[in-house]
Structure formats: structure tokens, C-alpha cells
Amino acid sequence: MVVEKLEIKQPKTKDLLKLLKKLDLDDVLIINEAFDENLYLSGRNAKNIDICDINSINPAGLMRRKKVLTCVDVLKLIEERIS
């Protein structure tokens, strides 16, 4: 799933879970452009959620979760790297 912007303003798991519920995601890998402390702190204790930056993407991580969540800018960077 691709969203316009992925931003967590405060490091609260409840806020991240609310966002994921709104998007109907529960077993997800979240890919961000760079390390985002608020996103990391929000998701580190959540079950079935992995978070990585664009430099840490690997096939095993992609296969571990049912869905992937990222934003448009990150998707463009991924496309550039694999083309």
C-alpha cells in the first residue's frame, strides 16, 4: 500500500495502530526513507509490525509480512534503485 505521506508526530504506539487500522493493515512492513525515531518508537512493541528504512530492505523482510506500507517518495527511490 502506498500513501501520500507517512508521518507519526508523537512516539505513541496507539497513534500508529490507529493509522494502520484506518488503512486496514495488521501484518505489515513499513518502509521509510530514513530512520524516523517517532515511527520506530511507535512500532517497536507492536505485534506483527516491522519498520525499516530504504537501505535496510531485503527479500526476507519483505516476505515476512503480508503487506508493505510506504509513501510515494520512497516508492520512487525504490524504483530508481532497481531499474
C-alpha positions, 0 to 999 in steps of 0.5 A, a space after each residue: 500500500 502506498 500513501 501520500 505521506 507517512 508521518 507519526 508526530 508523537 512516539 505513541 504506539 496507539 497513534 500508529 495502530 490507529 493509522 494502520 487500522 484506518 488503512 486496514 493493515 495488521 501484518 505489515 512492513 513499513 518502509 521509510 526513507 530514513 530512520 524516523 525515531 517517532 515511527 520506530 518508537 511507535 512500532 517497536 512493541 507492536 505485534 506483527 509490525 516491522 519498520 525499516 528504512 530504504 537501505 535496510 530492505 531485503 527479500 526476507 523482510 519483505 516476505 515476512 509480512 503480508 503487506 508493505 506500507 510506504 509513501 510515494 517518495 520512497 516508492 520512487 527511490 525504490 524504483 530508481 534503485 532497481 531499474 
